[in-house]
Amino acid sequence: MISTLLSWFRPSKQQTNFDHKINADISIIPLGTPEGASTSRYVKEAGRILAQSGFREVHPHAFGTNISGNWSNLKTAIEEIAKHQLDELGIPRLAIDLKLSFRRDKDESIGARLAKA
């Protein structure tokens, strides 16, 4: 019985480890907050979770945050943000806009590109 349960958590032979380096632009949009139009509290909390998630770089900007790191870290961070915002902070709705760039040809972060400009 235990071995059957544990087998569910082992990756199958068909699955591959897809943990590539990424550059991402993420925008967290809490909807229906008690504060009305002000979302700074919720955005700040999302930024805190992103900063603690092991990314090489986190660069906030006017409409979101640019991130350099690993795909698996980003998936985990998004799940943590959604759980925190919906369950712990109690907002009724959360929208997340996400743009991703996967690269294999260079290990170039967002900060490296900004330094070249």
C-alpha atoms as one frame of an Amber mdcrd trajectory, in Angstrom:
protein
   0.000   0.000   0.000   2.701   2.512   0.998   4.818   1.693  -2.064   1.785
   2.301  -4.296   1.193   5.690  -2.715   4.864   6.670  -2.981   4.977   5.637
  -6.638   2.526   8.449  -7.408   5.158  10.978  -6.311   8.003   9.543  -8.385
   8.409  11.004 -11.864   7.513   8.591 -14.615  10.091   7.594 -17.227   8.263
   9.786 -19.734   8.607  12.952 -17.660  11.679  15.105 -18.068  13.221  17.691
 -15.786  12.168  20.985 -17.365  13.865  23.441 -15.034  15.289  25.958 -17.466
  16.531  29.443 -16.764  13.922  32.080 -17.464  13.369  35.784 -17.626   9.817
  36.666 -16.657   7.568  39.674 -16.326   4.875  39.097 -13.712   2.028  41.385
 -12.739  -0.148  40.602  -9.700  -3.621  42.187  -9.831  -5.786  41.720  -6.710
  -9.459  42.443  -7.429 -12.212  43.270  -4.958  -9.938  44.372  -2.125 -11.493
  46.175   0.854  -9.182  49.136   0.176 -10.810  49.771  -3.216  -8.411  51.038
  -5.859  -5.330  50.788  -3.643  -3.482  47.500  -4.158  -0.094  48.473  -2.712
  -0.450  46.201   0.343  -1.098  43.147  -1.832   1.588  43.953  -4.377   4.103
  44.466  -1.559   3.230  41.046  -0.097   3.628  39.404  -3.514   7.005  41.123
  -3.921   8.112  39.795  -0.538   7.276  36.238  -1.574   9.117  36.671  -4.884
  12.194  38.071  -3.114  12.286  35.062  -0.762  11.883  32.505  -3.568  15.515
  32.186  -4.613  15.565  34.250  -7.799  18.853  35.646  -9.046  17.203  38.986
  -9.743  13.910  40.706  -8.897  13.322  44.125 -10.499  10.005  45.874  -9.684
   8.732  48.358 -12.266   5.625  50.489 -12.714   3.391  47.689 -14.035   4.873
  44.537 -12.489   8.156  42.818 -11.710  10.919  41.422 -13.903  12.514  38.211
 -12.627  15.521  36.093 -13.621  15.760  32.574 -12.267  14.497  29.035 -12.671
  11.117  27.946 -13.984  10.460  25.663 -10.989  11.047  28.545  -8.538   8.574
  30.715 -10.432   5.853  28.049 -10.441   6.273  27.577  -6.696   6.298  31.342
  -6.050   3.097  31.878  -8.056   1.354  29.129  -6.077   2.522  30.700  -2.801
   1.383  34.169  -3.890  -2.062  32.906  -4.915  -2.505  30.952  -1.675  -1.372
  33.921   0.442  -3.535  36.475  -1.387  -6.701  34.375  -1.636  -6.602  32.345
   1.572  -4.628  34.418   4.076  -5.385  37.985   2.967  -8.920  37.077   1.885
  -9.187  38.853  -1.452 -12.031  37.477  -3.584 -10.241  37.427  -6.943  -6.654
  37.446  -8.208  -5.417  38.010 -11.749  -1.817  37.277 -12.699  -0.290  38.374
 -16.003   2.843  36.435 -16.888   5.291  36.746 -19.793   8.114  34.219 -20.038
  11.328  33.937 -21.977  13.140  30.589 -21.893  16.774  30.656 -23.042  19.262
  27.928 -23.711  21.735  29.844 -25.859  22.881  32.333 -23.165  22.765  32.640
 -19.414  21.909  36.312 -19.576  19.876  37.848 -16.800  17.734  40.957 -16.910
  20.353  42.922 -14.962  23.084  41.953 -17.442  20.956  43.224 -20.315  20.233
  46.480 -18.490  23.949  47.004 -17.826  24.688  46.721 -21.560  22.107  49.362
 -22.472
